[in-house]
Amino acid sequence: MAHDKQATQYDVVVIGAGAAGMMCASVAGQRGRRVLVIDHATKLAEKIRISGGGRCNFTNLHAGPNNFLSENPHFCKSALSRYTPQDFLNLIKRYKIAFHEKHKGQLFCDESAEDIIRMLKAECDLGKVQWRMPCGVSDISQGEQGFLLQTDQGPVSAKSVVIATGGLSIPKIGATDFSYRIAKQFNLKIVDPRPALVPLTFEASSWEPFVPLSGISLEVDIETGGKKDKAIFREDLLFTHRGLSGPAVLQISSFWHSGQAIRVNLLPEVDLAQELVDAKTSTKKNLANFLASYLPARLVDGLLQAHGFDGNLKIADMQDKRLRLLGERMNRWELIPNGSEGYRKAEVTRGGVDTRELSQQTMEVKQVPGLYFVGEAVDVTGWLGGFNFQWAWASGVAAGQVV
């Protein structure tokens, strides 16, 4: 295939002006490569802009391979070890961006996520990166000289093409299946994408007793899976009209599979069965009042009703067996979600381009030299708390250093 004579020539074309794409473009540009970034959106990095409540949880001090899910859990080690949270912090400090740690190593901007976007744009400017935005790409083909891209603003040719268009999460800010379409075009395997870091929902009739609890939040232990694949987190749980949300549920949603139960310990530090039995001799309180010293009263009422217990009963009058049963229900509340709030509310997409198709050192497609996939398009999904941004930076740098 002869390349189109009118095609503008670049060394590298990065498709996707988000976290991974801009990181990759800036590193490649500063190595002297002629780089073009193309994105169908009008604004840069919309996902950075809305993340962390507008303050961008840009990394996590503790980010390591164990904080990521993938069919091939070893794949992410190379990139993450070569570009660490400390490396990103050094960049932030160079730009004098003020930040703070929330909890569990989560780092946020003091001011605004715009600080991160401006920094990445400035880094791209240092590398003389060029832009086509908004601009769609209708076709990518490979020839002897590299790749030819048909875009809304005319044809472009490049030796290397980096796909950094992310996953399917939050379609309202422009998420598409572009990365998967390109992967399929080049016959690459894809790990089935699904929503991750997403609130879970329950059948309306079974959730009815809990609808009035909407807005209640408390720290819990939450788990799913069996002996071999058990995942457990201690985080805040939030009741919603349709189900459960909050950091605890977002974390566990990445590990949860349809039809599986989740187990919630509403009082992680308390053996409630034992406390209830012991209380028979030491309190005159009824069940609801006694439990209200441990949990929000509204929550106690809803849970007692849902589990078929009368809150007006005096603890002293109840059988040990009933008290133990109630304690176990609170320490190990088992529920089966009927689904999730989907990509609309998912922070990230689990699955994506199968990592076995890529070089873990460079993110290059093994069978298609010059084609790269970075960031969320790849089957590497971080926990909640800044880990997905760290993967975006690390995978972007890995590709940017070699394209």
Secondary structure as the mmCIF struct_conf table of DSSP 4:
data_model
#
loop_
_struct_conf.conf_type_id
_struct_conf.id
_struct_conf.beg_label_comp_id
_struct_conf.beg_label_asym_id
_struct_conf.beg_label_seq_id
_struct_conf.end_label_comp_id
_struct_conf.end_label_asym_id
_struct_conf.end_label_seq_id
HELX_LH_PP_P HELX_LH_PP_P1 ALA A 2 ASP A 4
TURN_TY1_P TURN_TY1_P1 LYS A 5 GLN A 6
HELX_LH_PP_P HELX_LH_PP_P2 ALA A 7 ALA A 7
STRN STRN1 THR A 8 ILE A 15
BEND BEND1 GLY A 18 GLY A 18
HELX_RH_AL_P HELX_RH_AL_P1 ALA A 19 GLN A 30
TURN_TY1_P TURN_TY1_P2 ARG A 31 GLY A 32
STRN STRN2 VAL A 35 ILE A 38
BEND BEND2 HIS A 40 LEU A 44
HELX_RH_AL_P HELX_RH_AL_P2 GLU A 46 ILE A 50
HELX_RH_3T_P HELX_RH_3T_P1 SER A 51 GLY A 54
TURN_TY1_P TURN_TY1_P3 ARG A 55 ARG A 55
STRN STRN3 ASN A 57 ASN A 60
TURN_TY1_P TURN_TY1_P4 LEU A 61 HIS A 62
HELX_RH_3T_P HELX_RH_3T_P2 PRO A 65 ASN A 67
STRN STRN4 PHE A 68 LEU A 69
BEND BEND3 GLU A 71 ASN A 72
TURN_TY1_P TURN_TY1_P5 PRO A 73 CYS A 76
HELX_RH_AL_P HELX_RH_AL_P3 LYS A 77 ARG A 82
BEND BEND4 TYR A 83 TYR A 83
HELX_RH_AL_P HELX_RH_AL_P4 PRO A 85 ARG A 94
TURN_TY1_P TURN_TY1_P6 TYR A 95 LYS A 96
STRN STRN5 PHE A 99 GLU A 101
BEND BEND5 HIS A 103 HIS A 103
TURN_TY1_P TURN_TY1_P7 LYS A 104 GLY A 105
STRN STRN6 GLN A 106 CYS A 109
BEND BEND6 ASP A 110 GLU A 111
TURN_TY1_P TURN_TY1_P8 ALA A 113 ALA A 113
HELX_RH_AL_P HELX_RH_AL_P5 GLU A 114 LEU A 126
TURN_TY1_P TURN_TY1_P9 GLY A 127 LYS A 128
STRN STRN7 GLN A 130 ARG A 132
BEND BEND7 PRO A 134 PRO A 134
STRN STRN8 VAL A 137 GLY A 143
TURN_TY1_P TURN_TY1_P10 GLU A 144 GLN A 145
STRN STRN9 GLY A 146 THR A 151
TURN_TY1_P TURN_TY1_P11 ASP A 152 GLN A 153
STRN STRN10 GLY A 154 ILE A 163
BEND BEND8 LEU A 168 SER A 169
HELX_RH_3T_P HELX_RH_3T_P3 PRO A 171 ILE A 173
TURN_TY1_P TURN_TY1_P12 GLY A 174 GLY A 174
BEND BEND9 ASP A 177 ASP A 177
HELX_RH_AL_P HELX_RH_AL_P6 PHE A 178 GLN A 185
TURN_TY1_P TURN_TY1_P13 PHE A 186 ASN A 187
STRN STRN11 ILE A 190 ALA A 196
BEND BEND10 LEU A 197 LEU A 197
STRN STRN12 LEU A 200 THR A 201
HELX_RH_AL_P HELX_RH_AL_P7 ALA A 204 TRP A 207
HELX_RH_3T_P HELX_RH_3T_P4 GLU A 208 LEU A 213
TURN_TY1_P TURN_TY1_P14 SER A 214 GLY A 215
STRN STRN13 SER A 217 THR A 224
BEND BEND11 GLY A 225 GLY A 225
TURN_TY1_P TURN_TY1_P15 LYS A 227 ASP A 229
STRN STRN14 ALA A 231 PHE A 239
BEND BEND12 HIS A 241 ARG A 242
STRN STRN15 GLY A 243 SER A 245
HELX_RH_AL_P HELX_RH_AL_P8 GLY A 246 SER A 253
TURN_TY1_P TURN_TY1_P16 SER A 254 PHE A 255
TURN_TY1_P TURN_TY1_P17 SER A 258 GLY A 259
STRN STRN16 ILE A 262 ASN A 265
BEND BEND13 LEU A 266 LEU A 266
TURN_TY1_P TURN_TY1_P18 PRO A 268 GLU A 269
HELX_RH_AL_P HELX_RH_AL_P9 LEU A 272 ALA A 279
TURN_TY1_P TURN_TY1_P19 LYS A 280 SER A 282
STRN STRN17 ASN A 286 ASN A 286
HELX_RH_AL_P HELX_RH_AL_P10 LEU A 287 LEU A 291
TURN_TY1_P TURN_TY1_P20 ALA A 292 TYR A 294
BEND BEND14 LEU A 295 LEU A 295
HELX_RH_AL_P HELX_RH_AL_P11 ALA A 297 ALA A 306
TURN_TY1_P TURN_TY1_P21 HIS A 307 GLY A 308
TURN_TY1_P TURN_TY1_P22 GLY A 311 ASN A 312
BEND BEND15 LEU A 313 LEU A 313
STRN STRN18 LYS A 314 LYS A 314
HELX_RH_3T_P HELX_RH_3T_P5 ILE A 315 ASP A 317
BEND BEND16 MET A 318 MET A 318
HELX_RH_AL_P HELX_RH_AL_P12 ASP A 320 ASN A 331
BEND BEND17 ARG A 332 ARG A 332
STRN STRN19 TRP A 333 LEU A 335
STRN STRN20 GLY A 339 SER A 340
TURN_TY1_P TURN_TY1_P23 TYR A 343 LYS A 345
BEND BEND18 GLU A 347 GLU A 347
STRN STRN21 VAL A 348 VAL A 353
HELX_RH_3T_P HELX_RH_3T_P6 THR A 355 GLU A 357
STRN STRN22 LEU A 358 LEU A 358
TURN_TY1_P TURN_TY1_P24 GLN A 360 THR A 362
STRN STRN23 GLU A 364 VAL A 365
TURN_TY1_P TURN_TY1_P25 LYS A 366 GLN A 367
BEND BEND19 VAL A 368 VAL A 368
TURN_TY1_P TURN_TY1_P26 PRO A 369 GLY A 370
STRN STRN24 LEU A 371 PHE A 373
HELX_RH_3T_P HELX_RH_3T_P7 GLY A 375 ALA A 377
STRN STRN25 VAL A 378 VAL A 378
BEND BEND20 ASP A 379 ASP A 379
STRN STRN26 THR A 381 GLY A 382
HELX_LH_PP_P HELX_LH_PP_P3 TRP A 383 TRP A 383
TURN_TY1_P TURN_TY1_P27 LEU A 384 GLY A 386
HELX_RH_AL_P HELX_RH_AL_P13 PHE A 387 GLY A 400
TURN_TY1_P TURN_TY1_P28 GLN A 401 VAL A 402
#
